[in-house]
């Protein structure tokens, strides 16, 4: 009709990312300044740190709009490295400012010195060290041969923990993979074993340690390795079963259309399709192995990273106790990235797919 008018709705244009970031930074400066002036930072440090973290995170999120797709990976890597460093700096400042007790929360600089002492000192009473004094390997090898080198490794707490993890991880992963694949392929196997697996999986694995000590000698390494292996077994089995069972039927049909049957279908279609879920289970199992062996070393060991961490708690030496915890964390990171490297070698197509999936960030 001629008397009607067309009304167009206009929404306000959002503020650019740089302006929001600038306003947020100014707000954080004012917020922290007010807390310092009125002496509220020390009393409300948890709220203050939370507010600063949220504010900085929002600024970094908004500034992502100005990072090109080519540099996005480097930007994210810088964030992943910078945030832990910022946490350590905040910890140091909180202790030096009297917010946290230096007795129970020693500053990172003091923990770093304790870690250096652990790595370089040799306990002449227990005849042990954290790393096993690898700098003496050339000298010991020339004097005593491989027997002397083996003795050097035997005194290492780190080496003891690693050997227990590797032995338990391998001993638990292999049967977990085999039975998990069988349960994923065969419905009959799944129906038979699933109730038993579900019942046993929920038992906290550290609680079976006394039983393992009854079955195996309580003075050797076997019961420790078996406890770790049982913990790993269930995680690997369940994830392997889920990965094999979850293979898309269309992929199986496509493989059959190309002539893949029996063993060829299994190796070229089912296993490659299930590998991402299987490796996710292996990563979880590796973390579980580390957790379980540290708990075992807390209560029943005279060597290992868990043992020295617990020992320095007993003698009230918090810096070296924290140093032991750092070694455990570093061990977890190294083991996880090592397994991820193996995953990349066995699944090169997955790495290429991730490289192609670059998120284009619109410039604001």
C-alpha positions as CSV (number, residue, x, y, z in Angstrom):
1,X,0.0,0.0,0.0
2,X,1.2,3.5,-0.7
3,X,0.6,4.7,2.8
4,X,3.0,2.2,4.4
5,X,6.6,2.9,5.2
6,X,9.4,0.3,5.3
7,X,11.2,0.4,8.7
8,X,14.8,-0.9,8.7
9,X,16.3,-2.0,11.9
10,X,19.8,-0.8,12.6
11,X,21.8,-2.5,15.3
12,X,24.7,-0.7,16.9
13,X,28.1,-1.8,15.6
14,X,30.1,-3.6,18.3
15,X,33.1,-1.8,19.6
16,X,36.4,-2.8,17.9
17,X,38.6,-5.3,19.6
18,X,41.4,-2.8,20.3
19,X,39.0,-0.4,22.0
20,X,37.6,-3.1,24.3
21,X,41.1,-4.3,25.1
22,X,42.2,-0.8,26.0
23,X,39.2,-0.2,28.2
24,X,39.7,-3.5,30.0
25,X,43.4,-2.8,30.7
26,X,42.6,0.7,32.0
27,X,39.9,-0.9,34.2
28,X,42.4,-3.4,35.6
29,X,44.9,-0.7,36.4
30,X,42.2,1.3,38.3
31,X,41.0,-1.8,40.0
32,X,44.4,-2.9,41.3
33,X,45.3,0.7,42.2
34,X,42.3,1.1,44.4
35,X,43.0,-2.2,46.1
36,X,46.6,-1.2,46.8
37,X,45.7,2.3,48.0
38,X,43.1,1.0,50.5
39,X,45.1,-2.1,51.5
40,X,42.6,-4.5,50.2
41,X,44.9,-6.5,47.9
42,X,46.3,-8.7,50.7
43,X,42.9,-9.5,52.2
44,X,41.1,-10.1,48.9
45,X,44.0,-11.5,46.8
46,X,42.0,-14.5,45.6
47,X,39.3,-12.2,44.2
48,X,41.9,-9.8,42.8
49,X,43.9,-12.6,41.0
50,X,40.7,-14.0,39.6
51,X,39.6,-10.6,38.3
52,X,43.0,-9.9,36.7
53,X,43.1,-13.4,35.1
54,X,39.6,-13.0,33.6
55,X,40.4,-9.5,32.4
56,X,43.8,-10.5,30.8
57,X,42.2,-13.6,29.2
58,X,39.5,-11.4,27.6
59,X,42.1,-9.0,26.3
60,X,44.1,-11.8,24.8
61,X,40.9,-13.3,23.3
62,X,39.9,-10.0,21.7
63,X,43.4,-9.4,20.4
64,X,43.3,-12.7,18.5
65,X,41.2,-10.9,15.9
66,X,44.4,-9.0,14.9
67,X,46.5,-12.2,14.5
68,X,46.8,-13.5,11.0
69,X,46.0,-17.2,10.4
70,X,49.6,-17.7,9.5
71,X,50.8,-16.5,12.9
72,X,48.0,-18.0,15.0
73,X,49.9,-21.1,15.9
74,X,52.9,-19.0,17.1
75,X,50.5,-16.8,19.1
76,X,48.9,-19.7,20.8
77,X,52.2,-21.3,21.5
78,X,53.4,-18.0,23.2
79,X,50.2,-18.1,25.3
80,X,50.8,-21.7,26.4
81,X,54.3,-20.8,27.5
82,X,53.6,-17.4,28.9
83,X,50.8,-18.4,31.2
84,X,52.8,-20.8,33.3
85,X,55.6,-18.2,33.5
86,X,53.0,-15.6,34.7
87,X,51.7,-18.1,37.3
88,X,55.2,-18.5,38.7
89,X,55.8,-14.8,38.8
90,X,52.5,-14.3,40.6
91,X,53.5,-17.0,43.1
92,X,56.8,-15.4,43.7
93,X,55.3,-12.0,44.3
94,X,52.6,-13.3,46.6
95,X,55.2,-15.0,48.8
96,X,57.5,-12.0,48.8
97,X,54.5,-9.7,49.6
98,X,53.6,-11.8,52.6
99,X,50.3,-12.9,51.2
100,X,51.4,-16.6,51.2
101,X,53.5,-18.2,53.9
102,X,57.0,-18.8,52.7
103,X,57.2,-21.8,55.0
104,X,54.5,-23.8,53.3
105,X,54.6,-22.1,49.9
106,X,58.2,-21.5,49.2
107,X,58.8,-19.1,46.3
108,X,59.7,-20.6,42.9
109,X,63.2,-19.3,43.1
110,X,63.8,-21.3,46.3
111,X,62.1,-24.4,44.8
112,X,64.3,-24.1,41.7
113,X,67.4,-24.1,44.0
114,X,66.0,-27.2,45.8
115,X,65.5,-28.9,42.4
116,X,69.1,-28.1,41.4
117,X,70.3,-29.6,44.7
118,X,68.2,-32.8,44.1
119,X,69.6,-33.1,40.6
120,X,73.2,-32.7,41.6
121,X,73.5,-34.1,45.2
122,X,74.3,-37.7,46.1
123,X,72.8,-39.1,49.3
124,X,75.7,-41.1,50.7
125,X,73.5,-42.6,53.4
126,X,70.9,-44.1,51.0
127,X,73.4,-44.3,48.1
128,X,70.8,-42.7,45.8
129,X,70.4,-39.6,43.7
130,X,67.6,-38.1,41.6
131,X,69.2,-38.6,38.2
132,X,71.8,-41.3,38.9
133,X,74.8,-39.0,38.3
134,X,75.0,-39.4,34.5
135,X,78.0,-37.1,34.3
136,X,80.1,-39.9,35.8
137,X,79.1,-42.4,33.0
138,X,82.4,-42.0,30.9
139,X,84.6,-42.3,34.0
140,X,82.7,-45.3,35.5
141,X,82.5,-47.1,32.1
142,X,86.3,-46.8,31.6
143,X,86.9,-48.2,35.1
144,X,84.1,-50.8,35.7
145,X,82.4,-51.2,32.3
146,X,78.7,-51.7,31.8
147,X,78.2,-53.1,35.2
148,X,79.3,-49.8,36.8
149,X,77.0,-47.8,34.4
150,X,74.1,-50.1,35.4
151,X,74.9,-49.4,39.0
152,X,74.8,-45.7,38.4
153,X,71.3,-46.0,36.9
154,X,70.2,-48.2,39.8
155,X,70.8,-45.4,42.2
156,X,68.5,-43.0,40.3
157,X,65.0,-42.3,41.7
158,X,63.9,-41.0,38.3
159,X,65.1,-44.2,36.5
160,X,63.3,-46.4,39.1
161,X,60.0,-44.6,38.5
162,X,60.4,-44.7,34.7
163,X,61.1,-48.4,34.6
164,X,58.1,-49.1,36.8
165,X,55.9,-47.0,34.5
166,X,57.2,-48.5,31.3
167,X,57.0,-52.1,32.5
168,X,53.4,-51.6,33.9
169,X,52.3,-49.6,30.9
170,X,53.5,-52.3,28.4
171,X,52.2,-55.2,30.5
172,X,48.8,-53.6,30.8
173,X,48.4,-52.1,27.3
174,X,49.1,-55.2,25.2
175,X,46.3,-57.4,26.7
176,X,44.0,-54.3,26.9
177,X,44.5,-53.7,23.2
178,X,43.9,-57.4,22.3
179,X,40.8,-57.9,24.4
180,X,39.5,-54.4,23.6
181,X,39.7,-55.1,19.8
182,X,38.0,-58.5,20.3
183,X,35.2,-56.9,22.3
184,X,34.8,-54.2,19.7
185,X,34.5,-56.6,16.9
186,X,32.5,-59.4,18.5
187,X,29.1,-58.6,20.1
188,X,29.2,-62.0,21.9
189,X,32.6,-61.1,23.6
190,X,31.2,-57.7,24.5
191,X,28.0,-59.2,26.1
192,X,30.1,-61.7,28.0
193,X,32.8,-59.5,29.4
194,X,31.2,-56.1,29.7
195,X,29.5,-56.7,33.2
196,X,32.8,-58.0,34.6
197,X,34.8,-55.1,33.2
198,X,32.3,-52.6,34.4
199,X,32.4,-54.1,37.9
200,X,36.2,-54.2,38.2
201,X,36.9,-50.9,36.5
202,X,35.3,-48.8,39.3
203,X,37.5,-50.3,42.0
204,X,40.2,-47.7,42.9
205,X,43.4,-49.4,41.7
206,X,45.6,-48.3,44.6
207,X,43.3,-50.3,46.9
208,X,44.4,-53.6,45.2
209,X,48.0,-52.9,46.3
210,X,47.7,-55.0,49.5
211,X,46.3,-57.9,47.5
212,X,49.2,-57.7,45.0
213,X,51.6,-57.7,47.9
214,X,49.9,-60.9,49.2
215,X,50.1,-62.6,45.8
216,X,53.6,-61.5,44.9
217,X,56.6,-60.9,47.1
218,X,56.3,-57.6,49.0
219,X,60.0,-56.9,48.7
220,X,60.5,-56.8,44.9
221,X,59.2,-54.8,42.0
222,X,56.6,-57.3,40.7
223,X,53.7,-56.2,42.8
224,X,54.3,-52.5,41.9
225,X,54.4,-53.3,38.2
226,X,51.4,-55.6,38.3
227,X,49.3,-52.9,40.1
228,X,50.2,-50.3,37.4
229,X,49.5,-52.9,34.7
230,X,46.0,-53.6,36.1
231,X,45.3,-49.8,36.2
232,X,46.4,-49.4,32.6
233,X,44.6,-52.5,31.4
234,X,41.1,-51.3,32.0
235,X,41.6,-47.8,30.5
236,X,43.2,-49.2,27.3
237,X,40.6,-51.9,27.0
238,X,37.5,-49.6,27.3
239,X,38.9,-47.0,24.9
240,X,40.0,-49.6,22.4
241,X,36.6,-51.3,22.5
242,X,34.9,-47.9,22.0
243,X,37.2,-47.0,19.1
244,X,36.7,-50.3,17.2
245,X,33.0,-50.4,17.9
246,X,32.5,-46.8,16.8
247,X,34.0,-47.3,13.3
248,X,31.6,-45.8,10.8
249,X,29.7,-48.6,8.9
250,X,30.1,-46.6,5.7
251,X,33.9,-46.9,6.0
252,X,33.6,-50.7,6.3
253,X,31.3,-50.8,3.3
254,X,33.6,-48.7,1.3
255,X,36.5,-51.0,2.2
256,X,34.5,-54.0,1.1
257,X,33.6,-52.4,-2.2
258,X,37.4,-52.0,-2.8
259,X,37.9,-55.6,-2.2
260,X,39.1,-55.5,1.5
261,X,37.9,-58.4,3.5
262,X,39.0,-60.3,6.6
263,X,42.5,-59.4,7.7
264,X,42.9,-56.7,5.1
265,X,39.7,-55.0,6.2
266,X,40.8,-55.2,9.8
267,X,44.3,-53.7,9.2
268,X,43.4,-51.1,6.5
269,X,40.0,-49.9,7.6
270,X,39.0,-50.8,11.2
271,X,42.3,-50.2,13.0
272,X,43.2,-46.9,11.2
273,X,39.7,-45.6,11.9
274,X,39.9,-46.6,15.6
275,X,43.4,-45.4,16.2
276,X,42.5,-41.8,17.4
277,X,40.3,-43.2,20.2
278,X,42.8,-45.9,21.0
279,X,45.6,-43.4,21.4
280,X,43.4,-41.2,23.5
281,X,43.0,-44.2,25.8
282,X,46.7,-44.8,25.8
283,X,47.3,-41.2,26.9
284,X,44.8,-41.6,29.7
285,X,46.4,-44.9,30.7
286,X,49.9,-43.4,30.7
287,X,48.7,-40.6,33.1
288,X,47.0,-43.2,35.2
289,X,50.2,-45.3,35.4
290,X,52.1,-42.2,36.6
291,X,49.5,-41.4,39.2
292,X,49.4,-45.0,40.5
293,X,53.1,-45.5,40.7
294,X,53.6,-42.3,42.6
295,X,51.0,-43.3,45.1
296,X,52.7,-46.7,45.5
297,X,56.0,-45.0,46.0
298,X,54.5,-42.8,48.7
299,X,53.5,-45.8,50.8
300,X,55.7,-48.7,49.8
301,X,59.1,-47.9,48.2
302,X,62.6,-46.8,49.1
303,X,63.3,-45.3,45.7
304,X,61.4,-43.4,43.1
305,X,60.2,-39.8,42.6
306,X,57.2,-40.4,44.7
307,X,59.3,-41.7,47.5
308,X,61.6,-38.7,47.7
309,X,58.6,-36.3,47.5
310,X,57.0,-38.1,50.5
311,X,60.3,-38.3,52.3
312,X,60.9,-34.6,52.2
313,X,57.4,-34.0,53.5
314,X,58.2,-36.3,56.4
315,X,61.3,-34.3,57.3
316,X,59.5,-31.0,56.8
317,X,61.6,-29.7,53.8
318,X,58.9,-28.1,51.7
319,X,61.2,-26.7,48.9
320,X,62.5,-30.2,48.1
321,X,59.0,-31.6,48.4
322,X,57.8,-29.1,45.8
323,X,60.9,-29.9,43.7
324,X,59.7,-33.6,43.7
325,X,56.3,-32.5,42.6
326,X,57.8,-30.5,39.8
327,X,59.8,-33.6,38.7
328,X,56.5,-35.6,38.6
329,X,54.8,-32.9,36.5
330,X,57.7,-32.7,34.1
331,X,57.7,-36.5,33.8
332,X,54.0,-36.4,32.9
333,X,54.6,-33.7,30.2
334,X,57.6,-35.6,28.7
335,X,55.8,-39.0,28.7
336,X,52.6,-37.4,27.1
337,X,54.5,-35.6,24.4
338,X,56.5,-38.8,23.7
339,X,53.4,-40.8,23.2
340,X,52.0,-38.0,21.0
341,X,55.1,-38.2,18.8
342,X,54.5,-42.0,18.4
343,X,50.9,-41.2,17.6
344,X,52.0,-38.7,14.9
345,X,54.3,-41.3,13.4
346,X,51.5,-44.0,13.2
347,X,48.8,-41.6,12.0
348,X,50.5,-39.1,9.6
349,X,47.2,-38.5,7.9
350,X,45.7,-37.1,11.2
351,X,48.6,-34.6,11.5
352,X,48.1,-33.5,7.9
353,X,44.4,-33.0,8.5
354,X,45.0,-30.9,11.6
355,X,47.5,-28.8,9.6
356,X,44.9,-28.1,6.9
357,X,42.2,-27.2,9.5
358,X,43.5,-23.6,10.0
359,X,40.9,-21.4,11.5
360,X,40.6,-18.1,9.6
361,X,40.2,-15.3,12.1
362,X,38.4,-12.3,10.7
363,X,40.2,-9.1,11.3
364,X,38.2,-6.6,13.4
